[in-house]
Structure formats: structure tokens, C-alpha cells
Amino acid sequence: MEDEEKNANGKISPEKAMEMLKSEGMNVTIEEATEILLFLRKMAHIAVSKFLES
């Protein structure tokens, strides 16, 4: 549940992500869109952290 709360604070909602992916030919559920957004945020956090370590 905590992950869902963090996701709600993001700039792209799962609904918007689902819509964007659908326009590119990928049909995903709200749950899948939520997981995709969480993954992308984690990857972004890792990339920024690694950049700042240098």
C-alpha cells in the first residue's frame, strides 16, 4: 500500500501511463502501469545516485 501512496505523488498517474502506452500499441492494466511507473522511478533514482557519486 505504501508504494501506491508514493505512486500517487508522481507526476504521471497510472491512468496516464496506461493511456500513453496504449497509444504506442501496448495494452496494460492499471496494476501493470503502476508497476512500470514504480520500476522507472527506481531506475531514475539509481541513475541519479550513481551520477552524483562520481
PDB file of N, CA, C and O in Angstrom, chain B, residues numbered from 101:
ATOM      1  N   MET B 101       0.811  -1.197   0.000  1.00  0.00           N
ATOM      2  CA  MET B 101       0.000   0.000   0.000  1.00  0.00           C
ATOM      3  C   MET B 101       0.860   1.269   0.000  1.00  0.00           C
ATOM      4  O   MET B 101       0.494   2.274  -0.609  1.00  0.00           O
ATOM      5  N   GLU B 102       2.000   1.211   0.687  1.00  0.00           N
ATOM      6  CA  GLU B 102       2.871   2.381   0.743  1.00  0.00           C
ATOM      7  C   GLU B 102       3.373   2.754  -0.648  1.00  0.00           C
ATOM      8  O   GLU B 102       3.487   3.936  -0.972  1.00  0.00           O
ATOM      9  N   ASP B 103       3.675   1.744  -1.474  1.00  0.00           N
ATOM     10  CA  ASP B 103       4.125   2.009  -2.840  1.00  0.00           C
ATOM     11  C   ASP B 103       3.049   2.733  -3.638  1.00  0.00           C
ATOM     12  O   ASP B 103       3.355   3.608  -4.448  1.00  0.00           O
ATOM     13  N   GLU B 104       1.790   2.371  -3.411  1.00  0.00           N
ATOM     14  CA  GLU B 104       0.697   3.031  -4.123  1.00  0.00           C
ATOM     15  C   GLU B 104       0.592   4.497  -3.716  1.00  0.00           C
ATOM     16  O   GLU B 104       0.276   5.351  -4.544  1.00  0.00           O
ATOM     17  N   GLU B 105       0.857   4.790  -2.439  1.00  0.00           N
ATOM     18  CA  GLU B 105       0.819   6.173  -1.977  1.00  0.00           C
ATOM     19  C   GLU B 105       1.939   6.972  -2.621  1.00  0.00           C
ATOM     20  O   GLU B 105       1.726   8.114  -3.029  1.00  0.00           O
ATOM     21  N   LYS B 106       3.131   6.393  -2.720  1.00  0.00           N
ATOM     22  CA  LYS B 106       4.253   7.069  -3.371  1.00  0.00           C
ATOM     23  C   LYS B 106       3.925   7.318  -4.831  1.00  0.00           C
ATOM     24  O   LYS B 106       4.245   8.375  -5.375  1.00  0.00           O
ATOM     25  N   ASN B 107       3.287   6.348  -5.463  1.00  0.00           N
ATOM     26  CA  ASN B 107       2.947   6.472  -6.876  1.00  0.00           C
ATOM     27  C   ASN B 107       1.967   7.605  -7.102  1.00  0.00           C
ATOM     28  O   ASN B 107       2.035   8.289  -8.124  1.00  0.00           O
ATOM     29  N   ALA B 108       1.067   7.812  -6.176  1.00  0.00           N
ATOM     30  CA  ALA B 108       0.076   8.878  -6.319  1.00  0.00           C
ATOM     31  C   ALA B 108       0.745  10.249  -6.310  1.00  0.00           C
ATOM     32  O   ALA B 108       0.190  11.213  -6.837  1.00  0.00           O
ATOM     33  N   ASN B 109       1.932  10.341  -5.715  1.00  0.00           N
ATOM     34  CA  ASN B 109       2.638  11.613  -5.652  1.00  0.00           C
ATOM     35  C   ASN B 109       3.446  11.898  -6.914  1.00  0.00           C
ATOM     36  O   ASN B 109       4.003  12.987  -7.053  1.00  0.00           O
ATOM     37  N   GLY B 110       3.520  10.940  -7.831  1.00  0.00           N
ATOM     38  CA  GLY B 110       4.292  11.127  -9.050  1.00  0.00           C
ATOM     39  C   GLY B 110       3.601  12.078 -10.010  1.00  0.00           C
ATOM     40  O   GLY B 110       2.428  12.412  -9.841  1.00  0.00           O
ATOM     41  N   LYS B 111       4.340  12.506 -11.011  1.00  0.00           N
ATOM     42  CA  LYS B 111       3.786  13.449 -11.970  1.00  0.00           C
ATOM     43  C   LYS B 111       2.949  12.751 -13.031  1.00  0.00           C
ATOM     44  O   LYS B 111       2.098  13.381 -13.658  1.00  0.00           O
ATOM     45  N   ILE B 112       3.179  11.460 -13.240  1.00  0.00           N
ATOM     46  CA  ILE B 112       2.394  10.704 -14.216  1.00  0.00           C
ATOM     47  C   ILE B 112       1.572   9.677 -13.446  1.00  0.00           C
ATOM     48  O   ILE B 112       2.128   8.848 -12.726  1.00  0.00           O
ATOM     49  N   SER B 113       0.273   9.730 -13.595  1.00  0.00           N
ATOM     50  CA  SER B 113      -0.600   8.777 -12.913  1.00  0.00           C
ATOM     51  C   SER B 113      -0.588   7.455 -13.671  1.00  0.00           C
ATOM     52  O   SER B 113      -0.255   7.420 -14.855  1.00  0.00           O
ATOM     53  N   PRO B 114      -0.947   6.378 -12.997  1.00  0.00           N
ATOM     54  CA  PRO B 114      -1.037   5.091 -13.687  1.00  0.00           C
ATOM     55  C   PRO B 114      -2.016   5.147 -14.861  1.00  0.00           C
ATOM     56  O   PRO B 114      -1.802   4.496 -15.884  1.00  0.00           O
ATOM     57  N   GLU B 115      -3.076   5.917 -14.712  1.00  0.00           N
ATOM     58  CA  GLU B 115      -4.057   6.044 -15.793  1.00  0.00           C
ATOM     59  C   GLU B 115      -3.432   6.724 -17.014  1.00  0.00           C
ATOM     60  O   GLU B 115      -3.651   6.309 -18.152  1.00  0.00           O
ATOM     61  N   LYS B 116      -2.648   7.779 -16.755  1.00  0.00           N
ATOM     62  CA  LYS B 116      -1.983   8.490 -17.841  1.00  0.00           C
ATOM     63  C   LYS B 116      -0.931   7.587 -18.496  1.00  0.00           C
ATOM     64  O   LYS B 116      -0.798   7.572 -19.720  1.00  0.00           O
ATOM     65  N   ALA B 117      -0.193   6.844 -17.686  1.00  0.00           N
ATOM     66  CA  ALA B 117       0.809   5.921 -18.222  1.00  0.00           C
ATOM     67  C   ALA B 117       0.135   4.855 -19.080  1.00  0.00           C
ATOM     68  O   ALA B 117       0.632   4.505 -20.150  1.00  0.00           O
ATOM     69  N   MET B 118      -0.987   4.347 -18.611  1.00  0.00           N
ATOM     70  CA  MET B 118      -1.729   3.338 -19.357  1.00  0.00           C
ATOM     71  C   MET B 118      -2.175   3.904 -20.700  1.00  0.00           C
ATOM     72  O   MET B 118      -2.091   3.227 -21.725  1.00  0.00           O
ATOM     73  N   GLU B 119      -2.647   5.141 -20.691  1.00  0.00           N
ATOM     74  CA  GLU B 119      -3.087   5.817 -21.914  1.00  0.00           C
ATOM     75  C   GLU B 119      -1.909   6.019 -22.882  1.00  0.00           C
ATOM     76  O   GLU B 119      -2.039   5.790 -24.085  1.00  0.00           O
ATOM     77  N   MET B 120      -0.765   6.448 -22.341  1.00  0.00           N
ATOM     78  CA  MET B 120       0.421   6.667 -23.167  1.00  0.00           C
ATOM     79  C   MET B 120       0.912   5.360 -23.788  1.00  0.00           C
ATOM     80  O   MET B 120       1.270   5.322 -24.966  1.00  0.00           O
ATOM     81  N   LEU B 121       0.928   4.299 -22.998  1.00  0.00           N
ATOM     82  CA  LEU B 121       1.367   3.006 -23.507  1.00  0.00           C
ATOM     83  C   LEU B 121       0.392   2.460 -24.547  1.00  0.00           C
ATOM     84  O   LEU B 121       0.801   1.854 -25.537  1.00  0.00           O
ATOM     85  N   LYS B 122      -0.896   2.679 -24.311  1.00  0.00           N
ATOM     86  CA  LYS B 122      -1.902   2.217 -25.266  1.00  0.00           C
ATOM     87  C   LYS B 122      -1.728   2.901 -26.619  1.00  0.00           C
ATOM     88  O   LYS B 122      -1.910   2.280 -27.666  1.00  0.00           O
ATOM     89  N   SER B 123      -1.371   4.194 -26.587  1.00  0.00           N
ATOM     90  CA  SER B 123      -1.175   4.926 -27.842  1.00  0.00           C
ATOM     91  C   SER B 123       0.029   4.395 -28.622  1.00  0.00           C
ATOM     92  O   SER B 123       0.147   4.619 -29.826  1.00  0.00           O
ATOM     93  N   GLU B 124       0.919   3.688 -27.922  1.00  0.00           N
ATOM     94  CA  GLU B 124       2.088   3.079 -28.566  1.00  0.00           C
ATOM     95  C   GLU B 124       1.866   1.601 -28.883  1.00  0.00           C
ATOM     96  O   GLU B 124       2.787   0.904 -29.310  1.00  0.00           O
ATOM     97  N   GLY B 125       0.637   1.131 -28.669  1.00  0.00           N
ATOM     98  CA  GLY B 125       0.304  -0.247 -29.021  1.00  0.00           C
ATOM     99  C   GLY B 125       0.476  -1.261 -27.910  1.00  0.00           C
ATOM    100  O   GLY B 125       0.403  -2.465 -28.157  1.00  0.00           O
ATOM    101  N   MET B 126       0.707  -0.795 -26.682  1.00  0.00           N
ATOM    102  CA  MET B 126       0.865  -1.709 -25.544  1.00  0.00           C
ATOM    103  C   MET B 126      -0.369  -1.610 -24.653  1.00  0.00           C
ATOM    104  O   MET B 126      -0.632  -0.560 -24.066  1.00  0.00           O
ATOM    105  N   ASN B 127      -1.108  -2.679 -24.554  1.00  0.00           N
ATOM    106  CA  ASN B 127      -2.284  -2.702 -23.685  1.00  0.00           C
ATOM    107  C   ASN B 127      -1.881  -3.262 -22.329  1.00  0.00           C
ATOM    108  O   ASN B 127      -1.520  -4.434 -22.215  1.00  0.00           O
ATOM    109  N   VAL B 128      -1.943  -2.423 -21.304  1.00  0.00           N
ATOM    110  CA  VAL B 128      -1.604  -2.832 -19.946  1.00  0.00           C
ATOM    111  C   VAL B 128      -2.749  -2.472 -19.008  1.00  0.00           C
ATOM    112  O   VAL B 128      -3.562  -1.594 -19.299  1.00  0.00           O
ATOM    113  N   THR B 129      -2.793  -3.163 -17.887  1.00  0.00           N
ATOM    114  CA  THR B 129      -3.796  -2.864 -16.868  1.00  0.00           C
ATOM    115  C   THR B 129      -3.276  -1.734 -15.978  1.00  0.00           C
ATOM    116  O   THR B 129      -2.108  -1.354 -16.059  1.00  0.00           O
ATOM    117  N   ILE B 130      -4.147  -1.212 -15.142  1.00  0.00           N
ATOM    118  CA  ILE B 130      -3.752  -0.177 -14.179  1.00  0.00           C
ATOM    119  C   ILE B 130      -2.662  -0.714 -13.252  1.00  0.00           C
ATOM    120  O   ILE B 130      -1.709  -0.003 -12.932  1.00  0.00           O
ATOM    121  N   GLU B 131      -2.803  -1.949 -12.828  1.00  0.00           N
ATOM    122  CA  GLU B 131      -1.813  -2.552 -11.936  1.00  0.00           C
ATOM    123  C   GLU B 131      -0.459  -2.650 -12.629  1.00  0.00           C
ATOM    124  O   GLU B 131       0.571  -2.356 -12.023  1.00  0.00           O
ATOM    125  N   GLU B 132      -0.455  -3.058 -13.889  1.00  0.00           N
ATOM    126  CA  GLU B 132       0.800  -3.156 -14.636  1.00  0.00           C
ATOM    127  C   GLU B 132       1.411  -1.773 -14.855  1.00  0.00           C
ATOM    128  O   GLU B 132       2.627  -1.607 -14.752  1.00  0.00           O
ATOM    129  N   ALA B 133       0.582  -0.795 -15.152  1.00  0.00           N
ATOM    130  CA  ALA B 133       1.075   0.572 -15.336  1.00  0.00           C
ATOM    131  C   ALA B 133       1.686   1.094 -14.039  1.00  0.00           C
ATOM    132  O   ALA B 133       2.701   1.790 -14.067  1.00  0.00           O
ATOM    133  N   THR B 134       1.080   0.764 -12.917  1.00  0.00           N
ATOM    134  CA  THR B 134       1.608   1.164 -11.616  1.00  0.00           C
ATOM    135  C   THR B 134       2.977   0.548 -11.394  1.00  0.00           C
ATOM    136  O   THR B 134       3.905   1.233 -10.965  1.00  0.00           O
ATOM    137  N   GLU B 135       3.110  -0.732 -11.682  1.00  0.00           N
ATOM    138  CA  GLU B 135       4.394  -1.416 -11.521  1.00  0.00           C
ATOM    139  C   GLU B 135       5.449  -0.841 -12.464  1.00  0.00           C
ATOM    140  O   GLU B 135       6.606  -0.693 -12.071  1.00  0.00           O
ATOM    141  N   ILE B 136       5.078  -0.522 -13.678  1.00  0.00           N
ATOM    142  CA  ILE B 136       6.006   0.072 -14.644  1.00  0.00           C
ATOM    143  C   ILE B 136       6.497   1.418 -14.122  1.00  0.00           C
ATOM    144  O   ILE B 136       7.692   1.708 -14.187  1.00  0.00           O
ATOM    145  N   LEU B 137       5.589   2.242 -13.605  1.00  0.00           N
ATOM    146  CA  LEU B 137       5.977   3.543 -13.068  1.00  0.00           C
ATOM    147  C   LEU B 137       6.906   3.405 -11.865  1.00  0.00           C
ATOM    148  O   LEU B 137       7.876   4.152 -11.739  1.00  0.00           O
ATOM    149  N   LEU B 138       6.616   2.460 -10.991  1.00  0.00           N
ATOM    150  CA  LEU B 138       7.485   2.237  -9.836  1.00  0.00           C
ATOM    151  C   LEU B 138       8.877   1.812 -10.288  1.00  0.00           C
ATOM    152  O   LEU B 138       9.877   2.289  -9.752  1.00  0.00           O
ATOM    153  N   PHE B 139       8.944   0.919 -11.269  1.00  0.00           N
ATOM    154  CA  PHE B 139      10.223   0.463 -11.800  1.00  0.00           C
ATOM    155  C   PHE B 139      11.005   1.634 -12.407  1.00  0.00           C
ATOM    156  O   PHE B 139      12.200   1.785 -12.152  1.00  0.00           O
ATOM    157  N   LEU B 140      10.337   2.448 -13.200  1.00  0.00           N
ATOM    158  CA  LEU B 140      11.013   3.576 -13.843  1.00  0.00           C
ATOM    159  C   LEU B 140      11.510   4.586 -12.811  1.00  0.00           C
ATOM    160  O   LEU B 140      12.588   5.156 -12.976  1.00  0.00           O
ATOM    161  N   ARG B 141      10.742   4.810 -11.758  1.00  0.00           N
ATOM    162  CA  ARG B 141      11.185   5.736 -10.710  1.00  0.00           C
ATOM    163  C   ARG B 141      12.401   5.192  -9.980  1.00  0.00           C
ATOM    164  O   ARG B 141      13.321   5.944  -9.656  1.00  0.00           O
ATOM    165  N   LYS B 142      12.412   3.871  -9.716  1.00  0.00           N
ATOM    166  CA  LYS B 142      13.573   3.253  -9.067  1.00  0.00           C
ATOM    167  C   LYS B 142      14.804   3.371  -9.950  1.00  0.00           C
ATOM    168  O   LYS B 142      15.893   3.682  -9.469  1.00  0.00           O
ATOM    169  N   MET B 143      14.630   3.120 -11.248  1.00  0.00           N
ATOM    170  CA  MET B 143      15.752   3.213 -12.186  1.00  0.00           C
ATOM    171  C   MET B 143      16.262   4.652 -12.252  1.00  0.00           C
ATOM    172  O   MET B 143      17.473   4.871 -12.287  1.00  0.00           O
ATOM    173  N   ALA B 144      15.377   5.619 -12.269  1.00  0.00           N
ATOM    174  CA  ALA B 144      15.777   7.025 -12.301  1.00  0.00           C
ATOM    175  C   ALA B 144      16.539   7.392 -11.039  1.00  0.00           C
ATOM    176  O   ALA B 144      17.542   8.104 -11.096  1.00  0.00           O
ATOM    177  N   HIS B 145      16.067   6.911  -9.910  1.00  0.00           N
ATOM    178  CA  HIS B 145      16.733   7.187  -8.640  1.00  0.00           C
ATOM    179  C   HIS B 145      18.145   6.593  -8.641  1.00  0.00           C
ATOM    180  O   HIS B 145      19.090   7.246  -8.198  1.00  0.00           O
ATOM    181  N   ILE B 146      18.290   5.377  -9.128  1.00  0.00           N
ATOM    182  CA  ILE B 146      19.599   4.730  -9.191  1.00  0.00           C
ATOM    183  C   ILE B 146      20.534   5.506 -10.116  1.00  0.00           C
ATOM    184  O   ILE B 146      21.694   5.745  -9.781  1.00  0.00           O
ATOM    185  N   ALA B 147      20.021   5.896 -11.278  1.00  0.00           N
ATOM    186  CA  ALA B 147      20.843   6.629 -12.249  1.00  0.00           C
ATOM    187  C   ALA B 147      21.324   7.952 -11.669  1.00  0.00           C
ATOM    188  O   ALA B 147      22.494   8.304 -11.817  1.00  0.00           O
ATOM    189  N   VAL B 148      20.437   8.684 -11.013  1.00  0.00           N
ATOM    190  CA  VAL B 148      20.832   9.966 -10.416  1.00  0.00           C
ATOM    191  C   VAL B 148      21.832   9.745  -9.280  1.00  0.00           C
ATOM    192  O   VAL B 148      22.812  10.479  -9.158  1.00  0.00           O
ATOM    193  N   SER B 149      21.583   8.747  -8.462  1.00  0.00           N
ATOM    194  CA  SER B 149      22.507   8.453  -7.357  1.00  0.00           C
ATOM    195  C   SER B 149      23.894   8.115  -7.874  1.00  0.00           C
ATOM    196  O   SER B 149      24.891   8.599  -7.338  1.00  0.00           O
ATOM    197  N   LYS B 150      23.968   7.292  -8.907  1.00  0.00           N
ATOM    198  CA  LYS B 150      25.254   6.920  -9.490  1.00  0.00           C
ATOM    199  C   LYS B 150      25.953   8.141 -10.091  1.00  0.00           C
ATOM    200  O   LYS B 150      27.166   8.297  -9.952  1.00  0.00           O
ATOM    201  N   PHE B 151      25.202   8.985 -10.745  1.00  0.00           N
ATOM    202  CA  PHE B 151      25.775  10.194 -11.339  1.00  0.00           C
ATOM    203  C   PHE B 151      26.347  11.097 -10.265  1.00  0.00           C
ATOM    204  O   PHE B 151      27.432  11.651 -10.438  1.00  0.00           O
ATOM    205  N   LEU B 152      25.635  11.256  -9.158  1.00  0.00           N
ATOM    206  CA  LEU B 152      26.075  12.144  -8.099  1.00  0.00           C
ATOM    207  C   LEU B 152      27.265  11.582  -7.324  1.00  0.00           C
ATOM    208  O   LEU B 152      28.006  12.344  -6.702  1.00  0.00           O
ATOM    209  N   GLU B 153      27.461  10.259  -7.349  1.00  0.00           N
ATOM    210  CA  GLU B 153      28.615   9.637  -6.686  1.00  0.00           C
ATOM    211  C   GLU B 153      29.902   9.996  -7.403  1.00  0.00           C
ATOM    212  O   GLU B 153      30.956  10.087  -6.773  1.00  0.00           O
ATOM    213  N   SER B 154      29.835  10.198  -8.693  1.00  0.00           N
ATOM    214  CA  SER B 154      31.055  10.442  -9.492  1.00  0.00           C
ATOM    215  C   SER B 154      31.716  11.739  -9.153  1.00  0.00           C
ATOM    216  O   SER B 154      32.744  12.080  -9.738  1.00  0.00           O
TER     217      SER B 154
END
